[in-house]
Amino acid sequence: MSPGLVPAADITVDGTGLLCVALLLRLRAEIAEAEPGTVVHVIATDPAAPLDLPAWCHMTGHDYLGPVDDDPDGTVYALRLSADARRTRPDAPWRTDRPSADTEL
């Protein structure tokens, strides 16, 4: 997505002060009932968030939209929920509930 074109949030997940595992647990819980197409802004102060969030979106199939450019602190990232996203485990949101098409059983 081009800079400045990140859509407004339908849901905002505040992960201020949370590290990767706790951030993903909160994100998973807060989007559990959201509809596909929902735009989520994640506030993340963890220095690894710019790497972790795109990787998590790639793993799950959600669309990573990038940092929100009008955020003065540079700590807000956007994603769009996908209809065909892979569910993650409630206790381990970095692991999918079901194998992906390219994973052998």
N, C-alpha and C positions, 0 to 999 in steps of 0.2 A: 504494500500500500504506500502511496506517496506521502511524504511528510505533510502534516496538517490535515489529512483526510481521514483520521481515525474518527469513527462515529461516536456520538454521545452514548453514555452508559445506560443500559437498562438496569443493570445490577452493578454495585460497587462492593468489592470484597476488600476489607481493610486488613492487610497483613503486616501493618507497621510493627517492627520489632521481632517478627517471626522469621525463623530460618526455614530452609527449604522444606523439610518434612512437615513442620507445623503449618507452613503456608499452604502446601498442597492439601493437607487434611482440611483446613478451613475452606479453601477454594472448592474442593470436592463437595463438602457439606452444603455450601451456599448455592451451588448450581444444580444440586441433585434434582430439583423439581422444575428447573427452568426449561423453557421451550427451545427447540432448535432455532437458530437465528438470533438468539439473545446476545447482545453485546455486553461483555463483562469487562469492567475496569478493575485491575488488581493493583492496590497500593502495596508496594513491596520495597522495604528498605534493605533487605538482604543483598549484599553485593553480588551474589550468584544469581539473583533473579533474572537478569538479562540473558542468562544461559539456560537456567532451569525452566522458565516458562515456555520458551519456544520448543525446548526438547519435550516437555510434557504435552504440549499441543500436538507435536509431531507423533508422539506415541499414541495419543488418544484419538487423533483425527479432528480435533477442534482447529479452528483457523487462528493462528497468531497474527494479530494486526500490527503489533509493534508498540513502541513507547508512545504515550500521549504527549504530543509536542507542546501543548499549551500548559503543561505542568511545570511550574517553576523549579520544583525540587528534582525533577527527572526520576521520580519513583513510581509513576503510574504507567501500567502496561495494559494493552487491550487485546481481547480475544473474542471470537464469535463462536458460539456453540454450534456444532454440526449435528445434523439429523442422524448421520451414520457413525457417530463417534463410538469408540470402544469404551465400555464401562470399566472403571477401576475398582480395585478392592477398597472397602471402607477403611480398613486398617492400614493399607499400604497403597495410597493413590498413585504411586509410581509403578504399580503392577496392574496389568489389565485382568479383568474377570475371565475373559475368554481369549483364546489364542487368535492372533491376527491371521489373515489369509496366507501370509508367507512364513508362518511358524509351523514347524512339524510337531505333531502330537507325540 
